[in-house]
Amino acid sequence: MSEAPGVRSRPGRRTRWLVDGMNVIGSRADRWWNDPDRAVRRFIDELVDFAEATGEEVVVVFDRRPRDLTAGTRGPIEVMFASRTGRNAADHDIAEFVAQAEAPETITVVTSDRALVDRVKQRGARVASAGSFRRRLDATRDPQ
């Protein structure tokens, strides 16, 4: 498996985020489960806004794919969908992307999944919790 598009280091970029999309969506009890496809679309929009505001590199991997969305570039971010199906389906792909990265120590994986945290740390990546990243997104949208 080749390195995820967008995960390669780009000159001038500060942080390289590799986001476990459903894990971050699930970190906020905003009734996202009533319409998970809408939650995915909304989160993509939030990540685009974040990347545009910060200049940071963002790749997001989702466990599920809404029927009307395809993988690819959305503005400054890369959107990917798991190659497997089911709960935590993106975890395998995220761990593989880190393993294939030329410089895994430059990647910060965003997840609160303990098993995934262990896997990516063993491969050299840094980790940020879903909650801390969510607060970062919120702060970018509502600077004080």
Summary of the structure (lengths in Angstrom):
residues: 144
radius of gyration: 13.9
end to end distance: 42.2
largest distance: 42.2
contacts: 445
relative contact order: 0.21
helix: 43%
strand: 18%
